[in-house]
Amino acid sequence: MNYVVTYDILGLGLLALLYVLTYSITKVPSLTSKLYRLFIITAFTGTFLDVFTIWTNQYTSSFIMLFANWILAIIHILAVNSVPLVYYLFILALTHDDQKIPSSKKIFAGLFYGYDLITICSSPFTHLIIYYDKNGQYCHGSLFSGTYFIVILFILAGIIELFSHFKKITKKQFYLVLSYTVIDIFAAIYQFKNPQYLLVGFYTGISLIIISFVLKNPMELIDNNMGTYNRSAFKDYLYSRSGKNPLLIIHINNADSIKYKYGLDNGYLIIKKCISFLLKKCKQKVCFYVFRNTFIFPCKNQEDAITKANTIKKYKSESFSIKISTNTNINTEIKIDSNCFIITEAKLLKENFDEDERKSSLDKAIDILQFFVNPHETSSEIKSIDEEFIKMYKEKLRIQKIVDKAIANETFEVFLQPIYDLKKKRFTGAESLIRLRDPDGNFISPALFIPETEKNGKILELGDISIKKTCQFICDGKLQELGIEKVNINLSMVQCMQDNIAEHILELIRAYNIPEKMIRFEITETITTSNPEKLMNVMNKLTSHGIEFALDDYGTGYSNTSRLLTFPFSEIKFDKSFVDSAMESKRNQLPLKHLMNMVNDSDMIVLVEGIETKEMSELIESFGGTLIQGFYYAKPLPLQDFVDFIKNKK
């Protein structure tokens, strides 16, 4: 038969050009880019041998040529039949980029390709797929049509995979990959009817060019500021590895101060040069910039990770010279203040999580890293993320789910802790404390669930629930009739900074028909420094309606007393640490006594929390304190217990 090889020769040219053009994409070791590169190689090999064996099959008279033709024919058939397998694996990688490819699909691919491998490679002995007759002519065996069946099977499996994961990939990806299938099926049918035309290589080249648009542009994988690979590239890396390789995480602690000192542009340039310096010293080629001032080095093994971490640790105390673009172009001495962390296995970032815990693979991996990397903690210790740490993270996820459900159903509880008036010798107030139980009825610490509401933006909803439940508590318990004059409610910074927050709070309180003067909001000193003008406006609006404000945790930070006096606080709440210190020695009592006198002289009420003993209570009373709160008198109580407690004490 006279074969027309022109189209396949053009196809070889297209495939060779495509390989060169896409080589840069495969520098990031992602599974899709690796398979795409393999796609091109197998298609090129199959097409080349398709053409080359037409020429070699003319020379089979000698044993050596016949033997060579056998080898070439087997490689040719294997390469051609590998193309649909790689196509199927490519689609699996594309549709499972955020999770592990199921073992059943790997077994499916392995079984049928294994059948191809065995029957094709055994053909010199069985003649089942191909053989050469007595005249040296190339012939198809009795099972040759089975290879077409497996090709069609992989193509159909790929189509099913595309349609079943239609929502997980973009429409662009769907239609571009589907185009490969349509084009190659058309070419195969045409060549089957016209065997003299070799078209598959040409059409495969065309369709692979179309598929190349599915892959990320190499520049989309580079961080503009750092010049390293970015989050997207890290995701590709994460799901292209078996998961046994450790990762070294480097957090540059002084990166923000460098940006502040030298300006943003020069700051990024310095950090970029710092990372380049560390990469060179560690002999590291791949680096990912995943989030603020945090970089990841993939390592070969645990020993490699520890060696590189120790190398980086060495430069915490040593400075090196970096030239920056200033008016004088001077060299500046820089120290890299960094923390190092080792993830024992990369798979810890992507495995062992339930499906409903997968926000997205990348978000989850970054969330784990941010949970572990504390940017405010400087340490020379090399810490590890292992299975124990993942248990901690899972507990965090569990609490997140409980918090989300509790906010949606408003199942948070409010407890009141009684506040004792040393002047009136009775209980006149209480602090409202939000409580949360897990499904087993166990309490979850507010220190665990409140930060979660701050992170996911639901602190506003929690704040509303706290106000409503407290007002309901006041109403149902008829607290005013029991002599309770004030109920303190904690108000977060996020709530205070909302537009029209004063009007919103008044609306919530008025819905329960309780006196507005019974409410006193507690805010921390941090809020007074974030946006003092806005806070003052909110406080003035609410105090004009009889609602009061207390300063919570006074003394825990560097309190600017003169500035605090400018705000309309009616109560200053001294932190427990003040009392604990005062109980140690008479000398330590002087600051507490002085500050309490100052608050009293400023016509504000002194409330001291954390009172646990009679001696503490007597000390505060001797210093002129008015209100005290603590376990010495009562712990936080639910509604009925609180009412019974106040009635009994009354």
C-alpha positions as CSV (number, residue, x, y, z in Angstrom):
1,M,0.0,0.0,0.0
2,N,1.2,3.5,-0.9
3,Y,1.0,5.5,2.3
4,V,0.5,9.3,2.4
5,V,2.7,10.4,5.3
6,T,2.6,14.2,4.7
7,Y,0.1,14.9,7.4
8,D,2.0,12.8,10.0
9,I,5.2,14.6,9.2
10,L,3.4,18.0,9.7
11,G,2.1,16.5,13.0
12,L,5.7,15.6,14.1
13,G,6.7,19.2,13.5
14,L,3.7,20.5,15.5
15,L,4.4,18.2,18.4
16,A,8.1,19.0,18.5
17,L,7.3,22.8,18.5
18,L,4.7,22.3,21.2
19,Y,7.1,20.4,23.4
20,V,9.6,23.2,23.2
21,L,7.0,25.9,23.8
22,T,5.4,24.1,26.8
23,Y,8.7,23.0,28.5
24,S,8.6,26.0,30.8
25,I,5.2,25.0,32.2
26,T,6.6,21.7,33.4
27,K,9.2,23.3,35.6
28,V,6.5,23.4,38.3
29,P,6.1,19.7,39.1
30,S,2.3,19.6,38.8
31,L,0.6,16.4,37.7
32,T,-1.3,18.0,34.9
33,S,1.8,19.6,33.4
34,K,3.8,16.4,33.7
35,L,1.1,14.4,32.0
36,Y,0.7,17.0,29.3
37,R,4.4,16.7,28.6
38,L,4.1,12.9,28.6
39,F,1.1,13.3,26.3
40,I,3.3,15.1,23.7
41,I,6.2,12.6,24.0
42,T,4.0,9.5,23.5
43,A,2.1,11.2,20.6
44,F,5.4,12.2,19.0
45,T,6.9,8.7,19.5
46,G,3.8,7.0,18.1
47,T,3.6,9.3,15.1
48,F,7.3,9.1,14.3
49,L,7.3,5.3,14.4
50,D,4.1,5.3,12.3
51,V,6.1,7.0,9.6
52,F,9.5,5.4,10.2
53,T,8.2,1.8,10.2
54,I,6.6,2.2,6.8
55,W,10.2,2.6,5.5
56,T,11.8,-0.1,7.7
57,N,9.1,-2.7,6.9
58,Q,10.4,-2.8,3.4
59,Y,13.6,-4.4,4.7
60,T,12.9,-7.6,6.4
61,S,14.9,-10.1,4.4
62,S,17.7,-10.4,7.0
63,F,17.2,-11.6,10.6
64,I,18.7,-8.5,12.0
65,M,16.3,-6.2,10.1
66,L,13.4,-8.5,11.0
67,F,14.4,-8.3,14.7
68,A,14.7,-4.5,14.5
69,N,11.3,-4.2,12.9
70,W,9.8,-6.4,15.6
71,I,11.2,-4.0,18.3
72,L,10.1,-0.9,16.4
73,A,6.6,-2.3,15.8
74,I,6.1,-3.2,19.5
75,I,7.3,0.3,20.6
76,H,5.1,1.9,17.9
77,I,2.0,0.0,19.0
78,L,2.7,0.7,22.7
79,A,3.3,4.4,22.1
80,V,0.1,4.8,20.1
81,N,-1.9,2.9,22.7
82,S,-0.3,4.9,25.5
83,V,-1.8,8.2,24.1
84,P,-5.4,7.4,25.2
85,L,-4.1,6.2,28.6
86,V,-2.2,9.4,29.2
87,Y,-5.3,11.3,27.9
88,Y,-7.4,9.6,30.5
89,L,-4.9,10.2,33.3
90,F,-4.6,13.9,32.3
91,I,-8.4,14.3,32.7
92,L,-8.2,12.5,36.1
93,A,-5.5,15.0,37.2
94,L,-7.5,17.9,35.8
95,T,-10.8,16.9,37.6
96,H,-9.1,15.8,40.9
97,D,-6.7,18.7,41.4
98,D,-8.1,19.2,45.0
99,Q,-8.2,15.6,46.1
100,K,-6.7,12.2,45.7
101,I,-7.5,10.2,42.6
102,P,-9.6,7.2,43.7
103,S,-7.8,3.9,43.7
104,S,-10.6,2.3,41.6
105,K,-9.8,4.5,38.7
106,K,-6.1,3.8,38.9
107,I,-6.8,0.0,39.0
108,F,-9.1,0.4,36.0
109,A,-6.4,2.2,34.0
110,G,-3.7,-0.3,35.2
111,L,-5.7,-3.4,34.3
112,F,-6.6,-2.5,30.7
113,Y,-3.2,-1.0,29.9
114,G,-1.6,-4.1,31.5
115,Y,-3.6,-6.2,29.1
116,D,-2.2,-4.1,26.2
117,L,1.3,-4.3,27.5
118,I,1.2,-8.1,27.9
119,T,-0.5,-8.9,24.6
120,I,1.6,-6.5,22.6
121,C,5.0,-7.4,24.1
122,S,4.2,-11.2,23.7
123,S,3.3,-10.8,20.0
124,P,6.7,-12.1,18.7
125,F,5.7,-15.4,20.3
126,T,1.9,-15.4,20.2
127,H,1.2,-13.3,17.0
128,L,-2.0,-12.1,18.8
129,I,-1.6,-8.4,18.0
130,I,1.0,-8.1,15.2
131,Y,3.3,-10.5,13.3
132,Y,5.4,-10.8,10.2
133,D,4.4,-13.6,7.7
134,K,6.8,-15.8,5.9
135,N,7.3,-13.2,3.2
136,G,8.3,-10.6,5.9
137,Q,5.0,-8.6,5.5
138,Y,3.7,-6.8,8.6
139,C,0.3,-8.2,9.6
140,H,-2.4,-7.7,12.3
141,G,-3.1,-10.6,14.6
142,S,-6.5,-11.9,15.8
143,L,-6.7,-9.6,18.8
144,F,-5.5,-6.5,17.1
145,S,-9.0,-5.1,17.1
146,G,-8.9,-5.4,20.9
147,T,-6.4,-2.6,21.0
148,Y,-8.9,-0.3,19.3
149,F,-11.5,-1.4,21.9
150,I,-9.2,-0.3,24.8
151,V,-8.4,3.0,23.0
152,I,-12.1,3.7,22.7
153,L,-12.6,2.6,26.3
154,F,-10.1,5.1,27.7
155,I,-11.6,7.9,25.5
156,L,-15.1,7.1,26.7
157,A,-13.9,6.9,30.3
158,G,-12.3,10.3,29.8
159,I,-15.5,11.7,28.5
160,I,-17.5,10.3,31.4
161,E,-15.0,11.8,33.8
162,L,-15.3,15.2,32.1
163,F,-19.1,15.2,32.3
164,S,-19.3,13.8,35.9
165,H,-16.9,16.6,37.1
166,F,-18.4,19.3,34.9
167,K,-18.9,21.7,37.9
168,K,-15.3,21.2,39.2
169,I,-13.6,22.5,36.0
170,T,-14.2,25.6,34.0
171,K,-16.3,25.6,30.8
172,K,-13.2,26.6,28.9
173,Q,-11.3,23.5,30.3
174,F,-14.3,21.3,29.5
175,Y,-14.8,22.3,25.9
176,L,-11.0,22.4,25.1
177,V,-10.4,18.9,26.4
178,L,-13.5,17.6,24.8
179,S,-12.3,19.0,21.5
180,Y,-9.3,16.6,21.6
181,T,-11.7,13.7,21.8
182,V,-13.9,14.9,19.0
183,I,-10.9,15.7,16.7
184,D,-9.1,12.4,17.4
185,I,-12.2,10.3,16.9
186,F,-12.9,12.0,13.6
187,A,-9.2,11.4,12.5
188,A,-9.3,7.7,13.6
189,I,-12.6,7.0,11.8
190,Y,-11.3,8.7,8.6
191,Q,-8.0,6.8,8.7
192,F,-9.8,3.5,9.4
193,K,-11.8,4.0,6.2
194,N,-8.8,5.4,4.3
195,P,-5.8,3.5,5.7
196,Q,-3.4,5.0,3.2
197,Y,-3.7,8.4,4.9
198,L,-1.7,8.7,8.1
199,L,-3.6,11.5,9.9
200,V,-3.6,10.7,13.6
201,G,-0.3,12.5,14.4
202,F,-1.4,15.7,12.7
203,Y,-4.8,15.9,14.4
204,T,-3.2,14.9,17.7
205,G,-0.8,17.8,17.4
206,I,-3.7,20.2,16.6
207,S,-5.8,19.0,19.5
208,L,-2.8,19.1,21.9
209,I,-2.3,22.8,20.9
210,I,-5.9,23.4,21.8
211,I,-5.5,21.6,25.1
212,S,-2.4,23.7,26.0
213,F,-4.8,26.6,26.7
214,V,-6.2,24.5,29.6
215,L,-2.8,24.7,31.4
216,K,-1.8,27.6,33.4
217,N,0.4,30.3,31.9
218,P,3.9,29.9,33.5
219,M,3.8,33.6,34.5
220,E,0.5,32.9,36.4
221,L,2.6,30.7,38.7
222,I,5.1,33.3,39.7
223,D,4.7,35.8,42.5
224,N,5.4,39.3,41.1
225,N,7.0,40.7,44.3
226,M,9.1,37.7,45.3
227,G,10.0,36.1,42.0
228,T,9.3,32.7,43.5
229,Y,6.4,30.3,42.8
230,N,3.1,31.4,44.2
231,R,0.1,29.7,46.0
232,S,-1.3,28.4,42.8
233,A,2.0,26.7,41.9
234,F,2.1,25.3,45.5
235,K,-1.3,23.7,45.0
236,D,-0.1,22.1,41.8
237,Y,3.0,20.8,43.6
238,L,1.0,19.5,46.5
239,Y,-1.2,17.3,44.4
240,S,1.5,16.1,42.1
241,R,3.5,14.3,44.9
242,S,3.0,11.1,46.7
243,G,2.9,13.1,50.0
244,K,5.9,11.5,51.7
245,N,8.3,14.4,51.1
246,P,8.7,16.8,54.0
247,L,8.3,20.6,53.6
248,L,10.4,23.3,55.2
249,I,8.4,26.4,56.1
250,I,10.3,29.7,56.6
251,H,8.6,32.7,58.1
252,I,10.6,36.0,57.9
253,N,9.7,37.7,61.2
254,N,11.3,41.1,60.4
255,A,9.9,41.3,56.8
256,D,7.3,44.0,57.8
257,S,9.8,46.1,59.7
258,I,12.2,45.9,56.6
259,K,9.3,47.2,54.4
260,Y,8.5,49.9,56.8
261,K,12.2,51.0,57.2
262,Y,13.2,51.0,53.5
263,G,9.8,51.5,51.8
264,L,7.6,49.0,50.1
265,D,9.5,48.5,46.8
266,N,12.9,48.3,48.4
267,G,11.5,46.2,51.2
268,Y,10.2,43.6,48.8
269,L,13.5,43.8,46.9
270,I,15.5,43.1,50.1
271,I,13.2,40.2,51.1
272,K,13.5,38.8,47.6
273,K,17.3,39.0,47.8
274,C,17.2,37.4,51.3
275,I,15.2,34.4,50.0
276,S,17.6,34.1,47.0
277,F,20.5,34.2,49.4
278,L,18.9,31.4,51.5
279,L,18.0,29.3,48.4
280,K,21.7,29.5,47.3
281,K,23.0,28.6,50.8
282,C,20.5,25.7,51.0
283,K,21.2,24.6,47.5
284,Q,17.4,24.7,47.0
285,K,15.8,25.2,43.5
286,V,12.1,25.3,44.2
287,C,10.5,27.8,46.6
288,F,6.8,28.8,47.1
289,Y,5.6,32.1,48.6
290,V,2.3,30.9,50.2
291,F,1.2,33.8,52.4
292,R,2.4,36.9,54.2
293,N,6.2,36.6,54.7
294,T,6.1,32.8,54.6
295,F,7.9,30.6,52.2
296,I,8.0,26.8,51.6
297,F,11.0,24.7,50.5
298,P,10.1,21.1,49.3
299,C,12.8,18.7,50.6
300,K,13.9,15.3,49.6
301,N,13.7,13.7,53.1
302,Q,13.6,14.6,56.8
303,E,17.4,14.8,57.0
304,D,17.5,17.2,54.1
305,A,14.8,19.4,55.7
306,I,16.7,19.5,59.0
307,T,20.0,20.4,57.3
308,K,18.4,23.3,55.4
309,A,16.6,24.5,58.5
310,N,19.9,24.6,60.4
311,T,21.5,26.5,57.6
312,I,18.7,29.1,57.7
313,K,18.9,29.2,61.5
314,K,22.6,30.1,61.2
315,Y,21.7,33.4,59.6
316,K,19.4,34.5,62.4
317,S,22.5,36.0,64.1
318,E,24.7,36.8,61.1
319,S,24.0,39.7,58.8
320,F,24.9,40.0,55.1
321,S,25.2,42.9,52.7
322,I,22.5,43.8,50.2
323,K,22.6,46.7,47.7
324,I,19.4,48.6,47.5
325,S,18.2,51.3,45.1
326,T,18.5,54.6,47.0
327,N,19.9,57.9,46.1
328,T,23.3,56.8,47.2
329,N,22.9,53.1,46.1
330,I,24.6,52.1,49.3
331,N,24.9,48.5,50.7
332,T,22.9,47.8,53.8
333,E,23.5,45.1,56.4
334,I,20.5,42.8,56.8
335,K,19.8,40.1,59.4
336,I,17.2,37.5,58.5
337,D,15.1,37.0,61.6
338,S,13.2,33.8,60.7
339,N,11.3,30.9,62.2
340,C,11.6,27.4,60.7
341,F,9.0,24.7,60.7
342,I,9.1,21.2,59.2
343,I,6.0,19.4,57.9
344,T,7.0,15.8,58.4
345,E,5.0,14.7,55.3
346,A,3.3,16.9,52.7
347,K,0.3,14.6,52.7
348,L,-0.6,16.0,56.2
349,L,-1.8,19.1,54.4
350,K,-4.2,17.3,52.1
351,E,-5.3,13.9,53.6
352,N,-7.3,12.5,56.5
353,F,-10.1,15.0,56.3
354,D,-13.8,14.4,55.7
355,E,-15.3,15.8,52.5
356,D,-17.3,18.4,54.4
357,E,-14.1,19.7,55.9
358,R,-12.7,20.5,52.5
359,K,-13.4,24.2,51.8
360,S,-10.9,23.8,49.0
361,S,-7.6,22.0,49.0
362,L,-5.5,25.1,48.8
363,D,-7.5,27.0,51.5
364,K,-7.3,24.1,53.8
365,A,-3.5,23.7,53.3
366,I,-2.9,27.4,53.9
367,D,-5.3,27.4,56.9
368,I,-3.2,24.6,58.5
369,L,0.0,26.5,57.9
370,Q,-1.4,29.8,59.3
371,F,-2.7,27.9,62.3
372,F,0.8,26.6,63.0
373,V,3.0,29.5,62.0
374,N,2.7,32.2,64.6
375,P,4.1,35.4,63.2
376,H,4.4,37.0,66.6
377,E,6.5,34.3,68.2
378,T,10.3,34.4,67.6
379,S,12.0,31.1,68.2
380,S,15.3,29.5,67.4
381,E,13.7,26.1,67.8
382,I,12.9,24.1,64.6
383,K,9.3,23.0,65.1
384,S,7.5,20.1,63.4
385,I,3.9,19.7,62.1
386,D,3.0,16.0,62.7
387,E,0.0,13.9,63.3
388,E,-0.4,15.3,66.9
389,F,-0.6,18.8,65.5
390,I,-3.2,17.7,62.9
391,K,-5.3,16.4,65.7
392,M,-5.2,20.0,67.2
393,Y,-6.2,21.4,63.8
394,K,-9.1,18.9,63.5
395,E,-10.3,20.0,66.9
396,K,-10.3,23.5,65.6
397,L,-12.4,22.4,62.6
398,R,-14.8,20.6,64.9
399,I,-15.3,23.8,66.9
400,Q,-15.8,25.8,63.7
401,K,-18.6,23.5,62.7
402,I,-20.2,23.7,66.2
403,V,-19.9,27.5,66.2
404,D,-21.4,27.8,62.7
405,K,-24.4,25.6,63.7
406,A,-24.8,27.4,67.0
407,I,-24.9,30.8,65.3
408,A,-27.4,29.6,62.6
409,N,-29.7,28.1,65.3
410,E,-28.9,30.7,68.0
411,T,-28.2,27.9,70.5
412,F,-25.5,29.8,72.5
413,E,-26.3,30.2,76.2
414,V,-25.9,33.2,78.4
415,F,-24.7,32.8,82.0
416,L,-24.6,35.7,84.5
417,Q,-21.9,36.1,87.1
418,P,-23.1,38.1,90.1
419,I,-21.3,41.4,91.0
420,Y,-21.2,42.4,94.7
421,D,-21.5,46.0,95.9
422,L,-19.1,46.6,98.9
423,K,-20.9,49.8,99.8
424,K,-24.5,48.5,99.7
425,K,-23.5,45.1,101.0
426,R,-25.6,43.2,98.4
427,F,-25.5,42.0,94.8
428,T,-26.4,44.8,92.5
429,G,-25.1,43.7,89.2
430,A,-23.9,40.8,87.0
431,E,-21.7,40.2,83.9
432,S,-23.2,38.4,81.0
433,L,-21.0,35.6,79.7
434,I,-21.7,33.7,76.5
435,R,-21.4,29.9,76.7
436,L,-21.3,27.1,74.1
437,R,-21.8,23.4,74.4
438,D,-20.6,20.6,72.0
439,P,-23.1,17.9,70.9
440,D,-22.1,15.8,74.0
441,G,-23.1,18.7,76.3
442,N,-19.6,19.6,77.3
443,F,-18.7,23.3,77.5
444,I,-16.3,24.8,74.9
445,S,-14.0,27.5,76.2
446,P,-14.8,31.0,74.9
447,A,-11.0,31.3,74.3
448,L,-11.5,28.6,71.6
449,F,-14.8,29.6,70.0
450,I,-14.7,33.4,70.1
451,P,-11.6,33.7,67.9
452,E,-13.3,31.4,65.4
453,T,-16.2,33.9,65.1
454,E,-13.7,36.7,64.6
455,K,-11.9,34.8,61.8
456,N,-15.0,33.8,59.9
457,G,-16.7,37.2,60.3
458,K,-19.5,36.0,62.5
459,I,-18.6,37.9,65.6
460,L,-21.4,40.4,64.7
461,E,-24.0,37.7,64.7
462,L,-22.6,36.4,68.0
463,G,-22.7,39.9,69.5
464,D,-26.3,40.2,68.5
465,I,-27.1,36.8,70.1
466,S,-25.3,37.9,73.3
467,I,-27.4,41.1,73.6
468,K,-30.7,39.4,72.8
469,K,-30.1,36.4,75.1
470,T,-29.0,38.8,77.9
471,C,-32.1,41.0,77.5
472,Q,-34.3,37.9,77.5
473,F,-32.5,36.8,80.7
474,I,-33.2,40.1,82.3
475,C,-36.8,40.0,81.2
476,D,-37.6,36.3,82.1
477,G,-35.8,36.5,85.5
478,K,-37.3,39.8,86.4
479,L,-33.9,40.9,87.6
480,Q,-34.9,44.5,88.3
481,E,-37.3,43.3,90.9
482,L,-34.5,41.2,92.5
483,G,-32.4,44.4,93.0
484,I,-30.1,44.0,90.0
485,E,-29.3,47.5,88.8
486,K,-26.8,46.8,86.0
487,V,-25.9,43.9,83.7
488,N,-22.6,44.1,81.9
489,I,-22.4,42.9,78.3
490,N,-19.1,42.5,76.4
491,L,-18.9,44.5,73.1
492,S,-16.3,43.6,70.5
493,M,-14.2,46.0,68.5
494,V,-15.9,44.8,65.3
495,Q,-19.3,45.7,66.7
496,C,-18.2,49.1,67.8
497,M,-16.8,50.0,64.3
498,Q,-20.0,49.2,62.4
499,D,-22.1,52.0,60.9
500,N,-25.3,52.7,62.8
501,I,-24.3,50.4,65.6
502,A,-25.8,52.6,68.2
503,E,-29.2,52.6,66.5
504,H,-28.9,48.8,66.0
505,I,-28.2,48.1,69.7
506,L,-31.0,50.4,70.9
507,E,-33.4,48.5,68.6
508,L,-32.3,45.1,70.0
509,I,-32.7,46.3,73.6
510,R,-36.1,48.0,73.1
511,A,-37.5,44.8,71.6
512,Y,-37.5,43.3,75.2
513,N,-39.1,46.3,76.9
514,I,-36.4,46.5,79.6
515,P,-34.9,49.8,81.0
516,E,-32.0,50.9,78.8
517,K,-30.2,52.1,82.0
518,M,-29.8,48.5,83.1
519,I,-27.3,47.8,80.4
520,R,-23.6,48.6,80.7
521,F,-21.3,47.6,77.8
522,E,-17.7,46.4,78.5
523,I,-15.1,47.3,76.0
524,T,-11.3,46.7,76.0
525,E,-8.6,49.4,75.8
526,T,-7.6,48.2,72.4
527,I,-10.8,49.6,70.9
528,T,-10.1,53.0,72.2
529,T,-6.9,53.2,70.1
530,S,-8.2,51.7,66.9
531,N,-10.6,54.5,65.9
532,P,-11.2,56.8,68.9
533,E,-13.3,59.3,67.0
534,K,-15.8,56.7,65.9
535,L,-15.9,55.0,69.3
536,M,-16.5,58.4,71.0
537,N,-19.4,59.0,68.7
538,V,-21.0,55.6,69.4
539,M,-20.5,56.0,73.2
540,N,-22.1,59.5,73.2
541,K,-25.1,58.2,71.3
542,L,-25.7,55.3,73.7
543,T,-25.0,57.2,76.9
544,S,-27.5,59.8,75.9
545,H,-30.1,57.0,76.3
546,G,-28.9,56.0,79.7
547,I,-26.6,53.1,78.6
548,E,-23.3,53.1,80.3
549,F,-19.8,51.8,79.4
550,A,-17.1,50.0,81.4
551,L,-13.4,49.7,80.5
552,D,-12.6,46.0,80.7
553,D,-9.2,44.4,81.6
554,Y,-7.7,47.7,82.9
555,G,-4.0,47.2,83.6
556,T,-3.3,44.3,81.3
557,G,-1.5,46.5,78.8
558,Y,0.3,49.8,78.7
559,S,-2.7,51.8,79.8
560,N,-2.7,55.5,78.9
561,T,-4.9,56.7,81.7
562,S,-5.1,60.4,80.7
563,R,-6.4,59.3,77.3
564,L,-8.9,56.9,78.8
565,L,-10.3,59.7,80.9
566,T,-11.5,61.5,77.8
567,F,-14.0,58.7,77.1
568,P,-17.4,58.6,79.0
569,F,-16.7,55.5,81.1
570,S,-18.8,55.0,84.2
571,E,-16.8,52.0,85.4
572,I,-13.2,50.9,85.3
573,K,-12.8,47.1,85.6
574,F,-9.4,46.1,87.1
575,D,-7.9,42.9,85.8
576,K,-7.3,39.9,88.1
577,S,-3.5,40.2,87.6
578,F,-3.6,43.4,89.7
579,V,-5.1,41.7,92.7
580,D,-2.8,38.6,92.4
581,S,0.3,40.9,92.3
582,A,-1.0,43.0,95.3
583,M,-1.5,39.8,97.4
584,E,2.2,39.0,97.0
585,S,3.6,42.0,98.9
586,K,2.7,45.4,100.4
587,R,5.0,47.1,97.8
588,N,2.9,45.6,95.0
589,Q,-0.2,47.0,96.6
590,L,0.8,50.6,96.0
591,P,0.0,50.8,92.2
592,L,-3.4,49.2,92.7
593,K,-4.3,51.5,95.6
594,H,-3.1,54.6,93.7
595,L,-5.0,53.8,90.5
596,M,-8.2,52.9,92.4
597,N,-8.0,56.3,94.2
598,M,-7.6,58.0,90.9
599,V,-10.6,56.3,89.4
600,N,-12.7,57.1,92.4
601,D,-11.6,60.8,92.3
602,S,-12.6,60.8,88.6
603,D,-16.2,59.9,89.6
604,M,-16.0,56.5,88.1
605,I,-16.8,53.2,89.7
606,V,-14.1,50.7,90.6
607,L,-14.9,47.1,89.8
608,V,-12.2,44.4,90.5
609,E,-12.6,41.0,89.0
610,G,-10.9,37.7,89.9
611,I,-11.7,37.8,93.7
612,E,-11.2,34.3,94.9
613,T,-10.6,34.7,98.7
614,K,-11.9,36.7,101.7
615,E,-8.5,38.3,102.0
616,M,-8.7,39.7,98.5
617,S,-12.2,41.0,99.1
618,E,-11.1,42.8,102.3
619,L,-8.0,44.3,100.6
620,I,-10.1,45.8,97.8
621,E,-12.6,47.2,100.3
622,S,-9.8,48.8,102.3
623,F,-8.6,50.5,99.1
624,G,-12.0,52.1,98.5
625,G,-13.3,49.6,95.9
626,T,-17.0,49.6,95.1
627,L,-17.8,46.4,93.1
628,I,-16.1,43.0,93.1
629,Q,-16.6,39.9,91.0
630,G,-15.2,36.5,91.3
631,F,-15.5,32.9,92.5
632,Y,-15.3,33.9,96.1
633,Y,-18.9,35.1,95.8
634,A,-20.2,33.2,92.8
635,K,-19.3,31.6,89.5
636,P,-21.3,32.3,86.3
637,L,-24.8,30.8,86.6
638,P,-27.6,29.9,84.2
639,L,-31.0,31.7,84.5
640,Q,-32.8,29.8,87.2
641,D,-29.7,29.2,89.3
642,F,-28.9,32.9,89.1
643,V,-32.4,33.9,90.2
644,D,-32.3,31.4,93.1
645,F,-28.9,32.6,94.2
646,I,-29.9,36.3,94.3
647,K,-33.2,35.4,96.2
648,N,-31.2,33.4,98.8
649,K,-28.6,36.1,99.3
650,K,-31.2,38.7,99.4
